[in-house]
Amino acid sequence: MPLAVALAVLVATAWGQAEDPKEEARLHAVWLEEHGKGAEAIKAYMRAARFGSELAARRLGEIYDKGLLGTKPDPAEALKWFNMARTLGEESQDSFGCPPKCPRTM
């Protein structure tokens, strides 16, 4: 982990923003995204989602739904991550911006 990322995670942990590994992994992904490291951010969001971060899974759904961070829109991949976010407990009234055929409930 680069020094700047380690410091960002350390500061977030010290301020009480990151209390568990999934949140630390998600904050790392956010930092990468904010610093223009799209491919690395996607990998970090995937790691955070696999740790159980519903917010990271939702962000991946948004990334693939809209074709962000250097990806092309991929409705199937977006649906996979939106469904994972729902499974992990994330809820949203707008159904995470799912494509029109996206099921609103599991």
N, C-alpha and C positions, 0 to 999 in steps of 0.2 A: 504494500500500500504506500503510495507516495506520501512524503512528509506533510504536504498541505492537506491531503485528505485525512491523514491520521490526526492532524491538529483540529480539523473541522469536526471530526467525530468526537474527539476529546472534549472540545468546547461544548458541543451539543450535549454530551453526557454530563458534563459538569453543571450545565444549566438545567438539567432535568428533562431535556427534550428526548434523550435516547436512554431508555432504561433496560432495553433488551436487545439481543442480537439482530432481530428482524428490523427493529427501528434504526439501529446503527447502520445496517446494510442499506436500508431505504434512504437514509440521509446521505450516505456515500453516493448513491445513485443520483440523488437530487443535486449534489455538489458537482458531480461529473456533467450532468445535463446543463447546469448553469454555466459551466466553464467550457461549453462547446465540444464536449467529448461524447458525441451521440452514441457511437458503437459501444464504447465502454459503459456508458450509462445504461443502455439496454441490457447488457450482460449483468450489471449490478442490480437493476430492477428485477431481472429474472431470479437472481440469487436471493434477493429479499423476499420475493413472492414465494419462492420455494421454502424459505424459512418461516413463512406464514403471514407475511405482510399483505393484508387486503388492499392497502393503499398503493403498494407497488404493483400488485396485479391489476388494479384499476388503471393505473398510469400506463401500463403496457397495453391495455385494451385501447386507451386513447391514442397511444402512439401508433398502433397498427390500424386503428379505425381511420385516423386522419392522415396517415403517412408522414409522421413526424420523425425528426432526428435521422434523416437520411433513408428512411424506409419508404416503401411504396404502400399505399393502402392495401390492406389484406384483411377482408372481412372475416375469413375463417380464423385467422390468428387472433384478431381482435375479440371475436366471440369466445375463443378458448380462454383468454385472459379475463374478460368480463365475467364469464362463468366461474372462473377460479376465485375472483374477488367476491362474488356472491356466496360461494361455498365457504369462504373464509369469514364471511359476516358483513361485508361491505354492502350498504344499501344506498340507493339514490332514487329520487323521484323521477329523474330524467332517464333512468335506465342506462346511465353511463354513456349516453350518446350512441347507443347501439344502432346499427343499420336497421332499416324498416322491418326486416324479417326476424330481427333478434327477439327471442322470447323474453318477455318481461318477468317471468317467474320460472323457477327451476322445476 
